[in-house]
């Protein structure tokens, strides 16, 4: 399974939060720390994903932040 970065971004936008808002809520000093994770440049750690889900009020269904990564030949 892979983290669904597009879904994280979509949930953030639906809630009217900017990347800067998310960075502040994560306890980071600049937007780029969050932006690099949302763009997939820096991997999102498990603790960070939980914190993002809490900020976005999505802890009841964490599965929405994942997508299957099954090779075509195994589908």
N, C-alpha and C positions, 0 to 999 in steps of 0.2 A: 504494500500500500504506500502511496505517496501522499504528502500533504497537498491539499487542493488550494493553491495560493490564490486562484481566481475567486474561490468561494470566500476566503478570508477577506479579500478586497471588497467583494460585493456586500458582505455583511457589514463591513466598516462603512461603506458608502450609504447603505440603507439607513444606518443610524446617524448619518450626518457627521461622522468623525473624519478628521484629516489624518494624514500620516503623522503630523506633528502632535495632534491630540493623542494618538496611540502611543507615540514615543514617550510622552510625558506620563501617561497612565502606566506604562511599563517601567517607569523610573529611569529612563534614559534621557540624556541631556540634549540630544539632537535628533532630528527627523531621520537623518541618513541611516542610523542604526536600525530603525524599524523598516525603512524603505528597502534596504538591502535584503531583509528577510522576506518581505512581501514580494519582492521581485525574484527571489530564489537565488540570489548571489551568495547569501549567508544562510546556512541551514538553520531551521527553527528547532530548538531543543524541546524536549518533552515539557519541561517546566514552563518554557516560554509559550508553548501552544496552549497549555492550561490557563495561563494568565491572559492570553489573547481571548480565549473562549469566555473567561470570566468577564472581561471588559465588554465583550460583545453580547453578554448574557445568553450564551449558547452552551452552557455546561450540561444541560439535560440531554443533548444529542450531539456528542463530539464526532459522531460518524460523518456528519456533513462536511467536516474538514478533511476528509480522506477520499482518495479515489483509487480504484484498483489499478494495479500495475502487473497485469498478467500478459505474458508474451502471446502474440497472435497464435503461434503454433500450439499453445496449451489451452486456448479458449474452446 
